[in-house]
């Protein structure tokens, strides 16, 4: 990261989800690293209750089960913090 000459914050994010359909599937885990132009970093990581069952096919990919997220916050409960971390930043996904 020291070789990057940032003029805007850069946010790296990684998602685990209930599937790949953007209209019906939900996030079950979210990780974010925000790097400011001065090199300062903020991180965020949370399991997320998708408010629906996690299909067995998705659990086979990421290992997250319904019981793992049952008492975790919903996305609407963490939305404000996520929006704050993304605000004004360029985005870089991780796959």
BELPEGI-V933034 format. One record per helix or strand. SS is the DSSP state (2 for helix, 1 for strand). FROM is the first residue (numbers start at 1). TO is the last residue. Records with the same first field share a line. If there is no record, write none. Layout:
SS->FROM-TO, FROM-TO
This chain:
1->10-17, 27-35, 41-47, 49-49, 74-74, 90-93
2->56-62, 66-69, 75-86
